[in-house]
Amino acid sequence: MDTDDSPLRTPDSLTALVQADLDPLSLAELEARIAVLQGEIERTRSHMARASLHRASADALFKR
């Protein structure tokens, strides 16, 4: 019999977020959740833009 000695993996926060049960939430809670998620999307996009600019700067600096 093969036993798995690896530690139990806890789901990451993104997996937990998408698997969360929405049924118990009120309309106000759902609206608040959407507002928070939209804010996080904007924050992530902003970070991606900065990372892209940083990468382009590094590429230009080291390009021959």
C-alpha positions, -999 to +999 in steps of 0.1 A: +000+000+000+014+034-010+011+061+017+014+098+010+036+113+036+035+148+021+020+175+043-016+185+036-018+214+012-040+243+022-058+260-007-043+293-017-064+324-011-075+326-048-088+291-048-106+297-015-121+329-029-136+312-060-148+282-040-165+303-013-202+296-009-221+328-019-256+315-009-255+329+027-245+364+016-270+392+014-273+415-016-254+442+003-226+417+011-224+406-025-222+442-036-194+449-011-176+417-023-178+429-060-165+464-050-135+448-032-128+424-061-130+453-086-105+473-064-082+443-063-084+439-101-074+475-106-046+471-081-033+440-099-035+457-133-016+487-120+011+464-106+013+446-139+018+479-157+046+489-134+062+455-138+060+457-175+076+492-175+103+480-152+110+450-174+111+472-205+136+496-187+158+466-178+156+452-213+166+486-227+195+490-203+210+456-210+202+454-247+232+459-269 
